[in-house]
Amino acid sequence: MIRFSSIASSSRYGSAYLIVGPGPTRVLIDCGVRQRRLEAALAGLGFCPSTLDAVLVTHEHIDHTYCLGLRNPFPARYEIPVYAQTQVWHAQCFAPAPYGRAARGYPRRDLVPGEPVSIGELEFTAFRTPHDVPTLGFVCRVDGCALGLATDLGHVSGEVAGHLAGCTHLILESNHDRGMQLASGRPRSLIARVLGDEGHLSNDQAATALPDLVSGQTRTVLLAHLSLDCNKPELAESAAKENLARTGWRGNLQVAPAGMPSGWLGG
């Protein structure tokens, strides 16, 4: 059994997802949320941060790593090991203060795509997602149940689809509405980055991918990492619901709140 909650899921408020398995094993994917907000959210879900077994990091961007680079980093304060690619450690070491202290104060573990890592009762396999820095998605498995997560990717590559297809629970980016993005008034370079093959998934891209990812075993789809400026939850949900309806899928479709916990999902 896997339970999970999106603690926050946006560029503005940061990203963090709590996964709880048997044991209980408690793992945080990303810690890009302000530390007090993260601590409060965990308390609201009934957990003390010191009971976390690990933090897994998708990539180096600050909305996914904020709590790693503080003067007293979150994992150092609570003695939590952190798993990440070597590129994350390198980026943190050379980042401007106060975000350059990730190499100190807590155990570090290197993640290699395709190599399973056991944390308590849970097994995590990292895989590459097409983003503008080296980025990972994850599949978490236990007792025949699988949770897949991919939240920063410009398109659904064959590698991504191969890992996510048929997962029991799925957290998938649905970042922006393409029309809102084009009309946003943002710098052209930013729009081009977001819309590019190594940017972020649009609502239409996520909706198009979902029928090939869900199966009769899939119970939950959580749309994540929505832009606050160039998307609306109802647009993301509507696009996904329309495409999923064609498959006959009748699971639980939800949209992750930008800056507050989603409540418990899975089980």
Secondary structure, DSSP 8 states (H G I E B T S, - for coil): --EEEEEEEETTTEEEEEEEETTTEEEEE---S-HHHHHHHHHHTT--GGG--EEE---S-HHHHGGGSSSS-HHHHHT--EEE-HHHHHHHHTS-TTS--TTSSS-EEE--TT--EEETTEEEEEEEE--SS-EEEEEEEETTEEEEEE-S-SS--HHHHHHHTT-SEEEEE--B-HHHHHTS---HHHHHHHHSTTS--BHHHHHHHHHHH--TT--EEEEE---SSS--HHHHHHHHHHHHHTTT--SEEEE--SSS----EE-
